Amino acid sequence: MKKIIAEYHLTEQETKNLEGSFVGENDFDTLIDFDCDCYTSTGQPLLFFRKNHIEPEILKTAYINMIGAASPTTNRGPASGGERKNALLSSGKKSKTTRTYLPGTNKPLSINSGIAGYFDRNAHFDYCRTTAFTKRHLDKFKKAMPLFKTVDNAFKNIVPERHEKQLAMAKATHPNYIIEGTAFTTITINKNYRAAVHTDAGDFEEGFGNLVVYLENVEPVYLILPRFRIAVNLAKNDLLLMDVHQHHGNTEIKKTTHDGIRLSFVMYYRKNMYKCLAPSEELKRIQTNQRLIAKKYAGII
């Protein structure tokens, strides 16, 4: 197994200044296309890469069943190369919710991305829940389970100390919000999505991001970590475990035919899921909050 020590080429601020911009072949010196373990020069685990680690049929089955989870959204912000700002209402006033727009314009920027599994409370949904795709297409989600379990098992074997911490979080979480038999709560699925430089948010920092892609009729797409000037050629059936809190983005997706496809799966544990109550208790919480709102409007409180 080859071991790589990744040197820092940019300061933290220089790297942060790249957020929202796209990277390309001028942004790396080292291309990883072989099995390796990669650490920073300070000894922190950065990424672990394994070629052809996923059985083709397992990945293809997941692709067939999960592609529908990647639907148009304007909720990805700088990660899509856009500008996140308050949406405009038909009255011309600003909404409390935000959307992603093409920089410097009021034109929404939509990309194909979605989530499966389970999600915690946020500004849009003040309750823990099964994601819409999983609820509506539970049969398809179950057919993709062999992929999630294969990746989790690899995670456990390749980076055991990180997996142990993430699994401890999963065990502390209500079982209704855990992808059964794994240390994951959530899957992000991206279709033909070129990510600008960003860091992932909302996942458990002491764990690890787990990435797999399905590709057909697409030129190689490199995932780049600009601070280290390292890129990974993540191809079909490969497995990448990485610190997703390091800035990263990918190169342009160039189809070789009109039906070219790149579908990525990012598997992780959302860091606040341990706070989720049992579904029945979440429902009571929603009802209590709704009553408080109704009393406020009625002038009772």
Phi, psi and omega in degrees: 000126180280138177247131181241135173256119183267119179275151176279124179252342179232151174287170178299318181289320178299322179291317180298327179295344180275352183304132179088355179259160181264144180250158181214200188289350175275358186257011176213155176247329183248127177249120179266121179219033186208159179300129179198159170245130186236129179236155174286168180292347176265005174090006179277138177295129182253307179201156177226125187237135179226121179284140173049042183275336183262131178297131184308318183293325179295315180292317182296321178297318178295319179300311182300320186272337187253353184301329180292347179286338180272096183241163183302134178213150175245033188245020184257354172059215183303334180299337178263005181083013182253188181242122181271123178206169181298136179290151178265130176278166180298337178283350182096351178279160180275137177279163175283338178274159182244157175222169178258132181238157171301134185309130177078010182227177172249025179265117181302141178253113184251137173230166182264104182207151179200176181234150175226165183093237188222156185218148181270184180291145174210188185296331183271326181228108184273047178199152176282146190201161165282134181296156184301318181297315181295321180294316184281333186230052182300325179297319179291319179301317181295326179291337178272353184304324178303327177293312183298321180287325177297315180293318179299319180295320177295318177304315181297322183278328186271319180232067189301325183291324176287320180296321181300318180293318181291322179295325177298321177295319180297320181291335179274001184255146177304132185301339178294346184245015178247136174289112192311132176078013181223175174259022183252149170249335195215147174236128170261131182242122181242134180245121177046046187249116175270112182276133171282174181297129182197172167240148179286146181235150174094349181264166184289117187296329182276356177267213181210151172278143183236115188239136175219145177230148171250127180230142171216130175056046177224137175294159180308135178246124183260135170268125187245136171250094191296330181297331182255357182053045179238141175231153178237129174273088182275103183254176181302135179078000176277162177233130176236122172252127185209162173279100185282001175270359168271142182299135180207160177199173179234160181286171183299143177267110183249110180284143174265345172220164184297335182260020178302145184218138169228112180244118182254146177241123176243118185250133186198174174250124177283128196294341181258008184294335180295343179277349185291139177272169173303148183310319180295324179287326176297320179297316178299321180297318178299313182296321178297315179296321179295323178295320179298319178295317180297318178297323178297313180295328181278356178079016181281327177233000000 
